[in-house]
Amino acid sequence: MNLQKSRDLLARDQTVLSSGQHLLYYPLAVDRVDGEIVTDLDGNRYLDFMASASSLNLGGADVHVMEAVRAQLEKCLQYCTCYTTNQPMVEYAERLASIYPGKIPVKVLFAHSGSDACDTAVRLIRTCTGRKRFISFLHSCHGSSYAGASLSACFDGGSEQVSLMLPDIRYFRCYYEDEGLPADYHYLREIEEAFRTDFPPEEVAAVFVEPIQGDGGLRPASHAFLRQLYALCKKHGILFISDEVQQGFFRSGRWFGIEEYGIIPDGILLGKSLGGGLPLGAFLARPEVMDVLPFSICAHTISGFHLACAAGIAQFDFMCQPEFQTALRENCTGMEQCVKTLVSRKRQGILLKAYGTGMSYGIHVLRGGTGDPATAAKIACRSFEKGLLLLVVSGNVLRLQPPLTIRPESLREGFRRLEEAIDEVLAGYEPDPLLLSQPAWQGQSDNV
């Protein structure tokens, strides 16, 4: 595989861009994206099992999105939304409000990303409730902004990083569906003990939870756990916020992952694919939460700008069509079958365990009952060399998130390449040291 142009650009990148700009896995310089095919500067073509970190749920250059973007470009890119309104923004907000779980009245506040939306949500919630504390969960990820990173518990850095973040956040264990605990299990002992001692419930403003943890390993939360947590929130007047940034917009097979649990959240965070591939985030919540602060605290110069909302509307409307829904169901079934086949094979030395749902799965690479980050990194590197793009999260988890509209033959071919990569790693393959030198491989195992 020739990567000279990509490597040359990476060298220039490291000269002028902050090391915080990327979490690099490969020397990959993307030139084009068409559906589920990514082409780099050197002309190498890759099957996309990343979907741009789930921000391209319809893949690259989707015809519906591209047509909407071209039409909007004839009018304008953007005009400041803090002093004016625009038709795409209002129409998109109406659409988003219409699909909110339970059909309750909600309002929308647009931001530039899911991380940005999280920061805005924290400010609104603290003002609305008059409380300052928050609950989050281990292995969670709520973004890389100040509040988003503070609420997250999946980053490396330990106490050094936490000391730089917002105070008054407590992290508790998240219980997962695969643990098989009974429905009447007392999941909230740890939280209730904190309430009795040094973390009084009347000071807690909200719980932030991912129904399906993304960077934490793609593990769906226990139904009984979330129901008990929701009841606890209602008892103490604590807002229940569902983070749908990564798993929303049918990544989990539904508009929102929380729909699987029959819970009507007090607020929803959106980002990634919300803008049809363009930068857009949003916080959705009841009017009494959304209208407590003046515009000067919440407004951004171009959040909810014309172009991103036009692209988002085109994606939204296509996702409502039978054509998309049929293809999605077929791909979800195909994805599940491919995952089951992959992990069912007996392999010498490692064990693969799969978690996830819809078009979002994590393959946990285990050795001796604990996570095996080194083998996971080698598998990802070999997959890259074979023309398959995927991520490693939580140290030892292969994150598989192809476009929702991937062609079935491409889906099967991607899993064939992954299977080959695994076999070759177990047969002794050693990757190019330059691949394993990328910072992203330095993560810690989840030890699942």
C-alpha positions, -999 to 999 in steps of 0.1 A, spaced: 0 0 0 15 33 -11 9 60 16 36 85 6 13 115 0 -6 108 32 26 105 52 40 137 37 9 156 46 10 141 82 45 154 86 33 189 76 3 185 99 25 178 129 45 210 122 16 234 122 -13 218 140 -17 212 177 -13 177 189 -48 181 204 -63 184 169 -64 146 162 -66 112 178 -47 95 151 -49 58 143 -34 57 108 -15 80 85 -47 86 66 -53 118 46 -89 116 33 -94 130 -2 -129 118 -11 -159 100 4 -185 83 -17 -211 62 1 -191 36 21 -159 42 1 -132 65 14 -103 74 -9 -70 89 4 -45 112 -12 -26 83 -26 -57 68 -43 -61 40 -19 -98 30 -14 -112 18 20 -144 3 31 -158 26 58 -167 10 91 -163 44 109 -188 66 91 -167 95 101 -171 87 138 -208 82 131 -212 117 117 -220 104 82 -248 80 89 -258 81 53 -222 78 41 -204 103 20 -220 124 -9 -255 111 -2 -276 124 -31 -304 138 -10 -280 158 12 -259 170 -17 -289 182 -36 -301 202 -6 -267 216 0 -264 227 -37 -298 244 -36 -289 262 -3 -256 273 -17 -274 293 -44 -289 314 -16 -264 317 12 -240 297 34 -251 313 67 -261 345 83 -258 350 121 -285 332 139 -281 352 171 -296 383 155 -318 367 128 -338 336 121 -339 314 90 -363 290 74 -341 259 75 -334 263 112 -371 267 121 -382 239 99 -355 215 112 -364 224 148 -400 216 141 -390 182 127 -368 173 157 -395 183 181 -420 161 163 -400 129 170 -393 135 207 -401 105 228 -436 106 242 -445 135 219 -442 160 247 -437 197 240 -401 205 236 -379 233 223 -346 231 204 -314 250 210 -288 245 182 -251 244 188 -221 236 166 -215 200 179 -226 175 205 -199 187 229 -211 223 224 -247 212 231 -236 195 263 -220 227 276 -252 247 268 -273 220 285 -253 222 317 -258 260 319 -295 258 312 -301 229 337 -282 246 365 -302 278 360 -335 260 357 -331 237 387 -311 260 409 -288 231 416 -251 227 407 -243 190 409 -245 163 383 -243 125 380 -225 107 352 -213 71 348 -180 52 344 -169 46 308 -192 75 296 -183 100 269 -202 133 266 -177 153 245 -144 171 245 -157 206 255 -152 218 291 -185 205 305 -186 175 281 -152 163 291 -160 169 328 -190 146 325 -170 120 307 -153 91 324 -136 73 296 -106 95 289 -70 87 300 -52 110 323 -67 100 356 -66 126 384 -45 150 364 -72 154 339 -101 154 363 -84 182 383 -88 205 352 -125 199 349 -158 211 365 -163 202 401 -195 188 416 -198 158 393 -199 122 407 -194 91 385 -211 59 393 -211 24 379 -232 18 348 -250 -16 346 -252 -33 313 -279 -55 298 -255 -83 291 -247 -87 328 -279 -107 332 -288 -93 366 -325 -98 377 -350 -70 371 -355 -66 409 -318 -62 416 -310 -31 436 -289 -12 410 -288 22 429 -272 12 462 -241 33 455 -260 64 444 -284 61 474 -255 58 498 -240 90 483 -273 107 487 -273 98 524 -238 110 530 -220 137 510 -240 141 478 -275 152 488 -302 146 461 -316 181 465 -283 195 452 -282 173 421 -295 190 389 -294 162 364 -282 127 354 -264 124 321 -265 89 306 -258 72 273 -284 44 268 -257 28 247 -222 38 256 -201 48 226 -165 52 234 -171 31 265 -174 -1 245 -208 0 227 -226 -18 256 -263 -11 260 -274 -2 295 -296 -25 315 -333 -19 310 -340 -24 347 -311 -2 357 -323 28 336 -359 24 348 -348 24 384 -325 54 377 -354 73 360 -377 66 389 -350 79 413 -348 111 392 -385 116 393 -386 111 431 -359 138 437 -367 163 410 -335 154 391 -335 159 353 -328 128 332 -307 137 301 -302 111 274 -270 116 253 -278 105 218 -249 123 201 -233 91 187 -261 66 188 -290 88 176 -304 91 141 -309 54 137 -274 43 146 -290 21 172 -318 12 148 -342 39 162 -343 77 161 -330 76 197 -314 49 217 -336 57 247 -367 47 228 -357 10 235 -363 16 272 -397 32 272 -384 63 290 -393 99 282 -362 119 291 -362 155 303 -337 164 276 -318 149 247 -283 158 234 -277 155 196 -247 160 174 -225 141 149 -249 130 122 -275 157 131 -263 180 103 -261 154 76 -223 156 77 -220 194 84 -213 207 119 -244 209 140 -254 200 176 -286 205 196 -301 202 230 -339 194 231 -358 198 263 -391 210 278 -398 248 274 -393 255 312 -357 243 308 -350 260 275 -363 295 283 -346 303 315 -315 321 301 -313 351 278 -299 348 244 -265 364 253 -257 333 274 -269 306 249 -265 321 215 -237 314 191 -230 334 160 -239 308 134 -253 278 153 -283 264 134 -269 280 102 -287 277 69 -264 251 52 -262 226 81 -299 227 88 -308 223 50 -285 193 49 -300 179 82 -336 184 68 -327 164 37 -312 136 58 -342 137 82 -368 135 54 -350 106 36 -348 87 69 -386 89 72 -391 72 38 -399 35 34 -369 31 11 -345 40 39 -365 21 66 -364 -11 46 -327 -8 38 -320 -1 75 -339 -31 87 -321 -54 63 -287 -39 72 -293 -42 109 -301 -79 104 -271 -84 82 -249 -66 107 -261 -88 136 -255 -119 115 -220 -109 105 -211 -100 141 -224 -134 154 -204 -153 128 -173 -133 136 -173 -140 174 -186 -176 172 -154 -189 157 -130 -206 182 -96 -190 181 -64 -199 198 -52 -173 223 -80 -147 222 -117 -144 228 -140 -120 210 -171 -107 227 -197 -86 209 -219 -58 223 -242 -34 206 -273 -31 185 -285 -18 152 -256 -6 131 -233 0 161 -212 -28 176 -181 -32 197 -159 -63 194 -141 -67 227 -107 -84 222 -99 -104 253 -70 -126 264 -70 -146 296 -103 -130 306 -90 -94 304 -88 -68 276 -60 -71 251 -52 -36 237 -20 -48 218 -39 -74 198 -68 -50 192 -44 -24 178 -27 -49 155 -61 -61 142 -71 -25 134 -37 -18 117 -40 -50 96 -76 -41 87 -64 -7 75 -37 -23 54 -64 -45 39 -86 -15 30 -110 -14 60 -114 15 83 -124 10 120 -117 25 154 -104 11 186 -121 25 217 -117 17 254 -83 2 247 -94 -31 234 -127 -27 216 -130 -26 178 -158 -1 171 -178 -11 140 -202 16 127 -206 15 89 -229 39 71 -266 29 77 -270 27 39 -240 6 32 -246 -19 4 -251 -55 18 -222 -68 -3 -199 -41 11 -210 -50 46 -201 -86 41 -168 -78 24 -158 -56 53 -164 -84 78 -144 -108 55 -114 -84 56 -118 -81 93 -118 -119 97 -87 -121 76 -70 -94 96 -77 -113 129 -64 -146 115 -32 -130 102 -25 -112 135 -30 -145 154 -6 -161 128 22 -137 138 16 -105 117 35 -75 130 24 -41 117 45 -13 104 60 4 136 48 38 122 12 26 125 15 15 161 33 47 170 1 67 166 -11 82 199 -45 66 197 -30 32 204 -19 43 239 -54 38 254 -61 16 285 -80 -16 283 -116 -18 297 -107 -52 312 -141 -66 303 
